[in-house]
Amino acid sequence: MNRSELKEIMRGVSVAVPTPFDDNYKLDLETAEELTQWWLSVGLGTSRSMIKLCSAWGQGPDLSESEWPSLLDRVVKTAGSDANIMCGLQSKDTIRTIEDAKKAQDLGAKSLQIELPYNHAPNQDQYVKHFTMISDAIDIGIMIYNTFWFGCAPIEPDTMLKLEDAEHVAAVKWNYPDADGYDKMTEFSHIFNVIDNSGQTVRCHKNGGKGTVSAFAPAYAADELKVWDLAESGKYEEAQELKDRISSTFAAVSAETSKTGGGYRLAKGMMDIVGHPSGPPRLPTEPLNESEIEILRTAMKKLGWV
């Protein structure tokens, strides 16, 4: 597919779903199948909502080299060929990333989220070479994940412009170390779909952005999809009001639950509360304790999610 076709797929709400494990921390493919069916039933996996596997919130870095392809294979087969499934790839060297990208493509992923190769401390020219080589090796779409917080330089707007000829780079998951830099997305948002990763859905849309990420949609999709639909309709005040309501309600919860472990503790706790458990996170991260669950349940009740 060309970039124009890929941009029609890589837009809307990017939904990072949790990876299910059993009580022995083994990958639970049967539960993955059940969850996939439920996520599709509530409107995820469409042209306005990518189901994203193996991301950080899905404990992708904790999956083995045999587990993530097994998970992707089962989800794709369950969802069907029309479902919008994105696979997150972990930060690796260029050659190994190409190998993973080809594997994900062969297993039926519609697109890929690819982190910056931060372990290599690359410069901007090396970013261009890295993503161009990956683009040239595959036919599905790439969303660059601007993971500068791992100690590497952020990918710059000028660098994105140099990737215009990398046909399969169709999107960028965008955040930036400072506010002025964030707004420089306007320099390339006419070429690539910009997916907001800073909680600024409305600001991103006003800057020409085409999507946002969601940590909550796996447990309750309706409000996150509504925020985006309102933004798409130009109803910015309504979109911001709903976004602020969600963010403020979860602010105290996030502060409490993020004291240890990753965000997937919260994601898995939410799945438990809505009756679609995905099992525990992998050690050393522990599940939410009873007190944290009650704080989370109260917040979800306040929003009408349970």
The 8 nearest C-alpha neighbors of each residue, nearest first, counted from 0:
[[1, 4, 138, 5, 139, 2, 167, 140],
 [0, 2, 4, 3, 166, 5, 167, 138],
 [1, 3, 5, 4, 166, 169, 167, 6],
 [4, 2, 6, 5, 1, 7, 169, 0],
 [5, 3, 2, 7, 1, 6, 0, 8],
 [4, 6, 2, 8, 7, 3, 140, 9],
 [7, 5, 9, 3, 8, 4, 169, 2],
 [6, 8, 5, 4, 9, 10, 3, 46],
 [9, 7, 5, 46, 6, 10, 83, 4],
 [10, 8, 6, 7, 5, 170, 49, 11],
 [9, 11, 210, 209, 8, 47, 7, 6],
 [10, 12, 210, 47, 48, 209, 211, 13],
 [11, 13, 48, 211, 212, 210, 14, 47],
 [14, 12, 212, 49, 48, 211, 213, 11],
 [13, 15, 50, 213, 51, 49, 12, 16],
 [16, 14, 51, 56, 54, 214, 52, 57],
 [15, 17, 57, 217, 14, 52, 51, 18],
 [18, 16, 57, 56, 19, 267, 266, 15],
 [17, 19, 57, 58, 20, 16, 277, 53],
 [20, 18, 277, 27, 278, 31, 26, 17],
 [21, 19, 26, 27, 278, 24, 25, 279],
 [20, 22, 24, 23, 25, 278, 27, 26],
 [21, 23, 24, 278, 20, 279, 25, 27],
 [22, 24, 21, 25, 20, 279, 26, 281],
 [25, 23, 20, 21, 22, 281, 26, 279],
 [26, 24, 20, 21, 23, 27, 22, 19],
 [25, 27, 20, 28, 19, 21, 24, 66],
 [28, 26, 20, 19, 30, 29, 21, 25],
 [29, 27, 31, 30, 26, 32, 70, 73],
 [28, 30, 32, 31, 27, 33, 73, 34],
 [29, 31, 33, 32, 28, 27, 34, 19],
 [32, 30, 28, 34, 29, 33, 35, 19],
 [31, 33, 35, 29, 30, 34, 77, 74],
 [34, 32, 30, 36, 35, 31, 37, 29],
 [35, 33, 37, 31, 36, 32, 30, 38],
 [36, 34, 38, 32, 37, 33, 31, 39],
 [35, 37, 39, 33, 34, 38, 40, 32],
 [36, 38, 40, 34, 39, 35, 33, 41],
 [39, 37, 35, 41, 40, 43, 36, 34],
 [38, 40, 43, 36, 42, 37, 41, 44],
 [41, 39, 37, 38, 42, 36, 43, 35],
 [42, 40, 38, 39, 43, 37, 220, 221],
 [41, 43, 39, 40, 38, 44, 45, 220],
 [42, 44, 39, 48, 38, 45, 41, 50],
 [45, 43, 83, 49, 50, 82, 48, 39],
 [44, 46, 48, 47, 83, 43, 82, 49],
 [45, 47, 8, 48, 83, 7, 10, 44],
 [48, 46, 11, 45, 10, 12, 49, 44],
 [49, 47, 12, 45, 11, 44, 43, 13],
 [48, 50, 13, 44, 83, 84, 14, 51],
 [51, 49, 84, 44, 14, 85, 83, 43],
 [50, 52, 85, 15, 14, 86, 49, 84],
 [51, 53, 86, 54, 87, 16, 85, 15],
 [54, 52, 59, 87, 57, 86, 58, 55],
 [55, 53, 59, 57, 87, 56, 52, 58],
 [54, 56, 58, 57, 59, 60, 53, 263],
 [57, 55, 263, 54, 58, 262, 15, 17],
 [56, 58, 17, 54, 18, 53, 55, 59],
 [59, 57, 55, 61, 56, 60, 54, 53],
 [58, 60, 53, 54, 55, 61, 57, 62],
 [61, 59, 58, 62, 55, 89, 53, 54],
 [62, 60, 59, 58, 63, 281, 55, 57],
 [63, 61, 59, 60, 66, 67, 64, 58],
 [62, 64, 66, 65, 67, 61, 60, 59],
 [63, 65, 66, 67, 62, 68, 99, 69],
 [64, 66, 63, 67, 68, 69, 62, 70],
 [67, 65, 63, 69, 68, 62, 64, 70],
 [66, 68, 70, 69, 62, 65, 71, 64],
 [69, 67, 71, 70, 66, 65, 72, 103],
 [70, 68, 66, 72, 67, 71, 73, 65],
 [69, 71, 67, 73, 68, 72, 66, 74],
 [72, 70, 68, 74, 69, 73, 75, 67],
 [71, 73, 69, 75, 70, 74, 106, 68],
 [74, 72, 76, 70, 71, 75, 77, 69],
 [73, 75, 77, 71, 76, 72, 78, 32],
 [76, 74, 78, 72, 77, 73, 79, 71],
 [75, 77, 73, 79, 74, 78, 72, 80],
 [78, 76, 74, 75, 79, 32, 73, 35],
 [79, 77, 75, 76, 82, 74, 35, 36],
 [80, 78, 76, 81, 77, 82, 75, 74],
 [79, 81, 82, 78, 75, 107, 76, 83],
 [80, 82, 79, 83, 78, 45, 44, 84],
 [83, 81, 44, 80, 78, 79, 84, 45],
 [82, 84, 44, 49, 45, 109, 50, 81],
 [85, 83, 50, 108, 109, 49, 82, 51],
 [86, 84, 51, 110, 111, 108, 109, 50],
 [87, 85, 111, 52, 51, 53, 112, 108],
 [86, 88, 112, 54, 53, 111, 52, 113],
 [89, 87, 113, 112, 86, 90, 114, 111],
 [88, 90, 114, 91, 60, 87, 113, 59],
 [89, 91, 116, 114, 115, 88, 117, 92],
 [92, 90, 96, 116, 95, 89, 93, 118],
 [91, 93, 95, 94, 96, 116, 90, 119],
 [92, 94, 96, 95, 129, 97, 91, 133],
 [95, 93, 97, 96, 92, 98, 91, 133],
 [96, 94, 98, 97, 93, 92, 91, 99],
 [97, 95, 99, 93, 98, 94, 91, 100],
 [96, 98, 100, 94, 95, 99, 133, 101],
 [99, 97, 95, 101, 96, 100, 102, 94],
 [100, 98, 102, 96, 97, 101, 103, 95],
 [99, 101, 97, 103, 102, 98, 96, 104],
 [102, 100, 104, 98, 99, 103, 105, 97],
 [101, 103, 99, 105, 100, 104, 98, 106],
 [104, 102, 106, 100, 105, 101, 108, 99],
 [103, 105, 101, 108, 107, 106, 102, 100],
 [104, 106, 102, 107, 103, 101, 108, 100],
 [107, 105, 103, 104, 72, 108, 102, 71],
 [106, 108, 104, 105, 75, 109, 103, 72],
 [109, 107, 104, 84, 110, 85, 103, 106],
 [108, 110, 84, 85, 139, 83, 107, 140],
 [111, 109, 140, 85, 139, 108, 141, 86],
 [112, 110, 86, 141, 85, 87, 142, 113],
 [111, 113, 87, 142, 143, 141, 88, 86],
 [114, 112, 88, 143, 144, 111, 87, 142],
 [115, 113, 144, 90, 143, 146, 89, 116],
 [114, 116, 117, 146, 90, 145, 144, 113],
 [117, 115, 90, 118, 91, 119, 114, 92],
 [116, 118, 120, 119, 151, 115, 149, 150],
 [117, 119, 120, 116, 90, 91, 151, 121],
 [118, 120, 117, 121, 116, 92, 151, 91],
 [121, 119, 117, 151, 118, 122, 116, 152],
 [122, 120, 119, 125, 126, 123, 117, 151],
 [121, 123, 125, 124, 126, 120, 152, 151],
 [122, 124, 126, 125, 158, 127, 121, 154],
 [125, 123, 127, 126, 122, 128, 158, 121],
 [124, 126, 128, 127, 122, 123, 121, 129],
 [127, 125, 123, 129, 124, 128, 130, 122],
 [128, 126, 124, 125, 129, 130, 131, 162],
 [127, 129, 125, 131, 126, 130, 132, 124],
 [130, 128, 126, 132, 127, 131, 93, 125],
 [131, 129, 133, 132, 127, 128, 134, 126],
 [130, 132, 134, 165, 128, 133, 129, 127],
 [131, 133, 135, 134, 130, 129, 128, 136],
 [134, 132, 130, 136, 131, 97, 135, 129],
 [135, 133, 131, 167, 132, 136, 137, 165],
 [134, 136, 132, 133, 137, 131, 165, 167],
 [135, 137, 133, 134, 132, 97, 138, 101],
 [138, 136, 134, 135, 139, 101, 133, 100],
 [137, 139, 0, 167, 140, 136, 134, 104],
 [140, 138, 110, 137, 109, 167, 0, 104],
 [139, 141, 110, 167, 5, 169, 168, 111],
 [142, 140, 168, 111, 169, 167, 110, 112],
 [141, 143, 170, 112, 171, 111, 113, 169],
 [142, 144, 171, 113, 172, 112, 114, 145],
 [143, 145, 114, 172, 146, 113, 171, 142],
 [144, 146, 147, 173, 143, 153, 172, 115],
 [147, 145, 148, 144, 115, 114, 149, 153],
 [146, 148, 153, 151, 149, 152, 145, 150],
 [149, 147, 150, 146, 151, 153, 176, 152],
 [150, 148, 147, 151, 146, 117, 118, 152],
 [149, 151, 148, 147, 117, 152, 120, 118],
 [152, 150, 147, 120, 117, 149, 153, 148],
 [151, 153, 147, 154, 150, 122, 120, 121],
 [154, 152, 147, 155, 145, 151, 175, 146],
 [153, 155, 145, 152, 158, 123, 156, 159],
 [154, 156, 158, 157, 153, 159, 123, 152],
 [155, 157, 159, 158, 160, 183, 184, 186],
 [158, 156, 160, 155, 159, 161, 186, 187],
 [157, 159, 161, 155, 160, 156, 123, 154],
 [158, 160, 156, 162, 161, 157, 155, 187],
 [159, 161, 157, 162, 158, 163, 187, 156],
 [162, 160, 158, 159, 163, 157, 127, 164],
 [163, 161, 159, 165, 160, 164, 127, 158],
 [162, 164, 160, 165, 161, 166, 159, 190],
 [163, 165, 162, 166, 161, 131, 168, 167],
 [166, 164, 131, 162, 163, 168, 167, 134],
 [165, 167, 164, 2, 168, 1, 134, 163],
 [168, 166, 140, 134, 169, 165, 2, 141],
 [167, 169, 141, 166, 165, 140, 170, 134],
 [168, 170, 191, 2, 167, 6, 141, 140],
 [171, 169, 192, 142, 191, 193, 168, 143],
 [170, 172, 143, 142, 193, 173, 144, 194],
 [173, 171, 194, 144, 143, 195, 196, 193],
 [174, 172, 195, 196, 171, 194, 145, 193],
 [173, 175, 196, 197, 181, 145, 195, 172],
 [174, 176, 181, 177, 180, 173, 153, 178],
 [177, 175, 174, 178, 180, 181, 153, 147],
 [178, 176, 180, 175, 179, 181, 174, 182],
 [177, 179, 181, 180, 182, 176, 175, 183],
 [180, 178, 181, 182, 177, 183, 175, 176],
 [179, 181, 183, 178, 177, 182, 175, 176],
 [182, 180, 178, 175, 179, 183, 184, 174],
 [181, 183, 184, 180, 179, 185, 178, 206],
 [184, 182, 185, 180, 181, 186, 156, 179],
 [183, 185, 182, 186, 187, 188, 181, 156],
 [184, 186, 183, 188, 187, 206, 182, 207],
 [185, 187, 184, 183, 188, 156, 189, 160],
 [186, 188, 189, 190, 185, 184, 160, 191],
 [189, 187, 185, 191, 190, 207, 184, 193],
 [190, 188, 187, 191, 207, 185, 192, 186],
 [191, 189, 188, 187, 192, 163, 169, 160],
 [192, 190, 170, 169, 188, 189, 193, 187],
 [191, 193, 170, 209, 188, 208, 169, 6],
 [192, 194, 208, 171, 209, 170, 188, 191],
 [195, 193, 210, 172, 211, 173, 209, 171],
 [196, 194, 211, 173, 197, 172, 203, 210],
 [197, 195, 173, 174, 212, 198, 172, 211],
 [196, 198, 199, 174, 195, 173, 200, 175],
 [197, 199, 200, 196, 195, 211, 212, 242],
 [200, 198, 202, 197, 201, 203, 195, 196],
 [199, 201, 203, 202, 198, 211, 195, 204],
 [200, 202, 204, 203, 199, 205, 230, 235],
 [203, 201, 205, 199, 204, 200, 206, 208],
 [202, 204, 208, 206, 200, 201, 205, 199],
 [205, 203, 208, 201, 207, 206, 202, 200],
 [204, 206, 202, 207, 203, 201, 208, 230],
 [207, 205, 203, 204, 185, 208, 202, 184],
 [206, 208, 204, 205, 188, 203, 185, 209],
 [209, 207, 204, 193, 203, 206, 210, 192],
 [208, 210, 192, 10, 193, 194, 11, 204],
 [211, 209, 11, 194, 10, 12, 208, 195],
 [210, 212, 195, 194, 12, 200, 13, 11],
 [211, 213, 13, 12, 196, 14, 195, 194],
 [214, 212, 14, 215, 216, 13, 12, 15],
 [213, 215, 216, 15, 14, 212, 266, 217],
 [214, 216, 213, 217, 218, 219, 266, 220],
 [215, 217, 220, 219, 218, 213, 223, 214],
 [218, 216, 215, 16, 219, 220, 14, 38],
 [219, 217, 216, 270, 215, 269, 220, 273],
 [220, 218, 216, 217, 221, 215, 304, 222],
 [219, 221, 216, 223, 222, 224, 217, 218],
 [220, 222, 224, 223, 219, 225, 216, 41],
 [223, 221, 225, 224, 220, 226, 219, 241],
 [222, 224, 226, 225, 220, 221, 216, 227],
 [223, 225, 227, 221, 222, 226, 220, 228],
 [224, 226, 222, 228, 227, 223, 229, 221],
 [227, 225, 238, 223, 229, 224, 228, 222],
 [226, 228, 230, 224, 225, 229, 231, 223],
 [227, 229, 225, 231, 230, 226, 224, 232],
 [230, 228, 232, 234, 226, 238, 227, 231],
 [231, 229, 227, 233, 232, 235, 228, 234],
 [230, 232, 228, 229, 233, 227, 234, 204],
 [231, 233, 229, 230, 234, 228, 235, 227],
 [234, 232, 230, 235, 231, 229, 236, 238],
 [235, 233, 229, 232, 230, 237, 236, 238],
 [234, 236, 238, 230, 233, 237, 239, 201],
 [235, 237, 239, 238, 234, 240, 233, 201],
 [238, 236, 240, 239, 235, 234, 241, 229],
 [237, 239, 226, 235, 229, 241, 236, 240],
 [240, 238, 242, 236, 237, 241, 243, 235],
 [239, 241, 237, 243, 242, 238, 236, 244],
 [242, 240, 244, 238, 243, 239, 245, 237],
 [241, 243, 239, 245, 244, 240, 238, 246],
 [244, 242, 246, 240, 241, 245, 247, 239],
 [245, 243, 241, 247, 242, 246, 248, 240],
 [244, 246, 248, 242, 243, 247, 241, 249],
 [247, 245, 243, 249, 248, 244, 250, 242],
 [248, 246, 250, 244, 249, 245, 243, 251],
 [249, 247, 245, 246, 250, 298, 244, 251],
 [248, 250, 252, 246, 247, 251, 253, 245],
 [251, 249, 247, 253, 252, 248, 246, 254],
 [252, 250, 254, 253, 249, 255, 248, 247],
 [253, 251, 249, 255, 254, 250, 295, 256],
 [252, 254, 256, 250, 255, 251, 257, 249],
 [255, 253, 251, 252, 257, 256, 250, 258],
 [254, 256, 252, 253, 257, 258, 251, 291],
 [255, 257, 253, 258, 254, 252, 291, 265],
 [258, 256, 259, 254, 253, 255, 260, 261],
 [259, 257, 256, 255, 254, 260, 253, 261],
 [260, 258, 257, 261, 256, 284, 285, 255],
 [259, 261, 284, 257, 264, 262, 258, 285],
 [260, 262, 263, 264, 257, 259, 284, 56],
 [263, 261, 264, 265, 56, 266, 257, 260],
 [262, 264, 266, 56, 265, 261, 267, 57],
 [265, 263, 262, 267, 266, 286, 261, 268],
 [264, 266, 268, 263, 267, 262, 269, 256],
 [267, 265, 263, 269, 268, 264, 270, 262],
 [268, 266, 270, 264, 269, 265, 263, 277],
 [267, 269, 265, 271, 270, 266, 264, 287],
 [270, 268, 272, 266, 271, 267, 218, 265],
 [269, 271, 276, 267, 275, 218, 273, 268],
 [272, 270, 276, 268, 274, 269, 273, 275],
 [271, 273, 269, 274, 270, 268, 296, 275],
 [274, 272, 270, 271, 275, 269, 305, 218],
 [275, 273, 271, 272, 276, 270, 269, 218],
 [274, 276, 270, 271, 273, 277, 34, 272],
 [277, 275, 271, 270, 278, 274, 267, 272],
 [276, 278, 19, 267, 20, 275, 270, 18],
 [279, 277, 20, 21, 19, 276, 22, 280],
 [278, 280, 286, 20, 281, 22, 277, 24],
 [281, 279, 284, 286, 285, 282, 264, 278],
 [282, 280, 284, 24, 283, 279, 285, 61],
 [283, 281, 284, 285, 280, 24, 279, 260],
 [282, 284, 281, 285, 260, 280, 259, 286],
 [283, 285, 282, 260, 281, 280, 286, 261],
 [284, 286, 283, 280, 282, 287, 260, 279],
 [287, 285, 264, 279, 288, 280, 284, 268],
 [288, 286, 291, 292, 264, 268, 285, 289],
 [287, 289, 291, 290, 292, 286, 285, 293],
 [290, 288, 292, 291, 293, 287, 294, 286],
 [289, 291, 293, 292, 288, 294, 287, 295],
 [292, 290, 294, 288, 293, 289, 287, 295],
 [293, 291, 295, 289, 290, 294, 296, 287],
 [292, 294, 296, 290, 295, 291, 297, 289],
 [295, 293, 291, 297, 292, 296, 252, 290],
 [294, 296, 292, 298, 293, 297, 252, 291],
 [295, 297, 293, 299, 298, 294, 292, 300],
 [296, 298, 300, 294, 295, 299, 293, 301],
 [299, 297, 301, 295, 296, 300, 248, 294],
 [298, 300, 296, 304, 302, 301, 297, 305],
 [301, 299, 303, 297, 305, 302, 298, 304],
 [300, 302, 298, 299, 303, 297, 304, 248],
 [301, 303, 299, 300, 304, 298, 245, 248],
 [304, 302, 300, 301, 305, 299, 298, 219],
 [303, 305, 299, 302, 300, 219, 301, 273],
 [304, 300, 303, 299, 273, 272, 296, 302]]
